[in-house]
Amino acid sequence: FFLDKNGDSLYTKWVGKDYFHYFDGWSGLFRKYSKGGFYLGGSIGDTAGTAYGLLYLFDENGDTLWTKKYGNGTDFYAFYHARETPDKGFILAGARDIGSNTQGLLIKTDSLGNVEWERNYGGGGTEYGTMVLPTVNGGYLIGGETETLPCSAGATDQWLVGTNSSGIQQWQKCYGTVDDEGNALPGYEFSNGDFVFVGQWAYNSIRWYP
């Protein structure tokens, strides 16, 4: 939706095709691109239940310049967050099903959306990468949630993974209490390399969103 300064509609653009389910990810997946236009990540599911990750690039008027689809036709792929990288490419965080497990997913592309590398993170259960933050040392910080690296008796915990510039895992940490936590969202990196993040906390079956 393109709006004027008063919030009134100027025009609307639609993307997609019939008989497919589209998911546009979480907050932060639609962003201004430094070379002009906008980019959007998400996923698409077909009628057979197969899901692919998606990346769109639009011009300033919202017209589609190109669309890229990511996946192998068998496993579930989805993107929840995207960022532009210093080389004008894109870094996409999400999740991928591998057998009976779901693992955190990170894909790096060039400026045309072509895959440069793909990495998976996690153990033998369920992890989601719901946000990614490029770091000052050239690596990436992935935030999300885990069920297979429990810090406590809770079913889910907040999860952070630090990688180098090639997406190779350098460390991982989880944070939690006896309650359910999830979706660690990296918000800011300080000049000394420290981070601050926000997340969710479920207390007495009520989810709080700091």
N, C-alpha and C positions, 0 to 999 in steps of 0.2 A: 504494500500500500504506500503510495507516495502522497504526502500531505503538505499543505501549506503551513505557514507559521502559526495559524490559528487552529490547526488540527483538522481542517476541512480536506476532504479527499480531492486530489488532483487527477489521479488515474490509478488503475490497478493492473498488475501483471500476474499472469498465472503460468506455472511451470508444471510439467508432469504429463502423464498419459493415462488413459482409462484402464481400469482393472488392476491398478497397482496401488499399494499403500505407501504413502510418503511420510517421513518423520524428519522434522527440521532441527533435531538436536535440542540442546539446552541454550540458555542465555549465553551469548558470546560466539555463536556460530555464524551470525550474519554481521559482517564487518566491512568497513571501507578498505579498499585495496590501494596501496601507495602508488601504483602505476595507473590508477584510474578505475572507476567502477566499484563493484562490491563482490565479495565472495561469500558462499554459503555452504556449509557442510550438513550432512544428515545421513539418512538411509532410505532405501526403497525395498519393499517386500513384494514378491510376486504371489500369484494364486497358489503356487505349490508350497509356499511357506519359506522360500529361500530369501534371505536378506543380503543386500549389498550396501557398502558404504558409498556415499555420493559426495561430490564436490562440484559446485557450480561457480562460474565466473560470469558476472553481468556487467554491462556497460553502465554509464551514468544514468541512462533512461530505464534501466531494469530489463533490457533485452539480453537474452542469453548469448554469451560469446562461445562458451563451450561447457560441456558436462563430462565428468569422469566418473566411472563406476569401478568400485574396488571389491574384490572377493574372488572366490574360487568356484562359485556355483554350488557349493555343498555346505560350507559352514556359514553360520550367522555372522554378519559384519554390520557394525553400526558406529557412526561417529557422534560424539556428544559435544565436542569442542574443537575449535580450529583457531590457529594463529598464523599470521604471516611471519616468515623467517627473514633474517637479515639479507639473504641472497634473493629475495623476492619470491621464494617458493612458499610452501605451506607445510605446517605440521598439524596432524589430525589425531586426536585422542578419542578412544572409544573402547569397544569390546569385540571379542571374536569367540565363537564357540569352537572348541577343539575337542572332538569326541563328546563326552558327557560333561566336560568342564567349560567354563567361561573365563577367559583371561583378558587382562588389560591389553589394549592395542595402541600402537603408535606407528603412524605412517608419515614419512617425509617425502614430499614431492618437489619437483622443480616448478618454475613459474607457469608451466603449461599443464600442471597436474600429473605429470608422469612420475611414477614411483621411483624413488632413489633407494629407499630401504623400508623394510617393515619389521617391527619387533613385537613380541608378545611377552607379557609379564604376569607372574603369579604362580600359584601352586596347583593343587589338585582339586580345587573347588570352584569358587566364583569370585572374580574380580572385575571391576569396571573402572576404566579410566575416564573420568567425567570432566577433566580440565587439564590443560597443559600450559606451562609457562616457560618460554625461552629464558635461559639464565645468562648472567653476564660472562660466565666462563665458556660460553658457547654450547652448553648442554641444555637439558630440558628437565623440568620438574613436573611430574605427572601426579595429579591428585585424583582420588576416587574412594572406593570402598572395597573391603575384602571380607570374605567369610572363611578363608583358609589360613590366615596368619593372625589368629586371635590374640589380642593383648589381654583379654579378660574372659569372663564367662558370657559376654554378650555375643549374639549371633553374627553381627556385623560390626566392623570397626573402620575408622577412618584410615586411609592408606596413602602414603607418599612414596614415590619412586624417583630417585635422581639418576640421570643418565649422562653420558658424554655426548659429544656432537654427532656421533654415529648411532645414538640410541642404545648403546650398550649399558646395561644396568651397572651403576656404581654402588648403590645402596638402596634399601627400602626400610620404611618404618611404619608401624601402625600405632594408633592412639585410640584408647577406649576405656570404658568403665564396665560395670556389670550390666548396663543398659545397652540398647542398640545405638550405634553411631554409624554414620556413613557420609559419603560424598565430601571428602576433604577438598576444598576449593582453594588452591594457591592464589593469593591475592596480590602479593608484593614482595620483591626482593630488595633488601637493603644493600647499601654500598659495600658492607663488609661480608656479603654473601649469606646473611641470615634471611629467613623467610617468615612471613605471617600468613596464616590461612584461616578460613572459616569452614564450618561444617554443620552437620545435623546431629541432634541428640534426641533419642526417644526415651521419654520418662513416663511411666504408667500408661503406656500405649499412646502417648501424645508426642508427636514429632515437633521439635523446636528447630527453628532455622535462624541461627545467629546472624 
